[in-house]
């Protein structure tokens, strides 16, 4: 009987933890959440690139990583035309939110197909 109890407890633990996010791991997040939009606006407003349209951007993909704060991994389309049909300038960015203080961690140009441009 003790082996059966151990097996049951193990099965319950596996079932409970399988639905949980791994600590420190990245997970998808809705592009319309306040944190994602705040991080995207921070990037567009503060990135030193004169080609960026400050008002015309769209978050295409977002992930977050909980650390001592939150890392937002964003794919952002900037300066798109015709309601987003033209590619525009696409960038992968990481913005770190340390309890309300935002900082840009990395920026990488991305081709229209979604793959990073080779450097």
C-alpha positions, 0 to 999 in steps of 0.5 A: 500500500505505501508504494501505491500512495507514493505513486499517487502523490507523484502523479498528483505532483506531476499533474500540478506542476505540469501546468505551472510556468518554470521559474525564470523561463520565458512564457507567451503573453498577450500583446495587449497587456499593459506591461507589454504596451508600456515596454513597447512605448518605452522602446519606441520613445527612447531608442536612438534611431531617427527612422522610427515613427514615434506614434506608429508601432505594433507589437507582433509577439510578446513573451515575458520572463520573471526574474528580479522584475520582468524581462519583456521579449518583444517583436515590434513593427515600427512605421508600418503602412496601409494598416500594417500590410507593409513590413516597416521596420521590425525589431526584436527588443528586450525591455527590463522592468525592475518594479516600474523602472524600465531599461532597454536591454537589447535591440536586433533588426528582424527581416519581414519574414520574422527571422533576424537579419544576419550580421 
